[in-house]
Amino acid sequence: MNLYDLFIKGGLVMWPILLCSIIAVAVIVEKYLIISFAKYNPNDLLSSIRSALMRGNLEEAENATIAVKKPIARILGKAISKYKMGLPAIQEAIHIAGKEEVFLLEKRLSVLANISGIGPMLGFLGTVTGMIAAFQTIQQLGGNVSPADLASGIWEAMITTAFGLIVGIPALGFYNHFVDRVNRIVFEMEKTTEEFIEIVLSGSTQTETNTTEQKTYFDDTAESGETN
């Protein structure tokens, strides 16, 4: 008996289970690629940004983030675009850009969580419908039944349960795995943005001889740091 025969014996409930499996595989592949791409060591990028900002070259700093094409680089790029507006604007840009990137990392993870619950429940539904079919057979034959008469209902009950678990268990496993990886990436991004803020603050003493507008910004930054 091949997989197709098992699928047919599972009855109508096998179709939504199949749909769940297709969706789960698609989401797993998508999230694996996105999360793997998001992983990045930002040390070189931070060094380039530090060097550019110390020389007052914002364009070079922004270009460094554009070249990397990673979530953390996009966050830092948004922050650098607000550099002249002061520390509060930089922090707000980091907050907004960070929420956007985290949303993209977590996007559709809830689908896996739902499938991990729906798959086994569909299997249980198939178990119920299979047992109903078996009891209908018993009733129709007046109790004079052989194991062969009950086979189709029992097949449906067992197959749907098995396939529901086959879909649900990996979906739950991948969901937990991806959540863990996203949490680690978010932690690294938060740590990197903190290092970037330190670069901004440390640059204040290096740019006091610049324009009045820049001097005011760094003075405001120092004051905000004292009051926090």
PyMOL commands that set and color helices and strands:
alter all, ss='L'
color gray80, all
select helices_A, chain A and resi 3-9+14-38+43-54+58-68+71-81+83-85+87-106+109-140+147-206+212-227
alter helices_A, ss='H'
color red, helices_A
deselect
rebuild
show_as cartoon
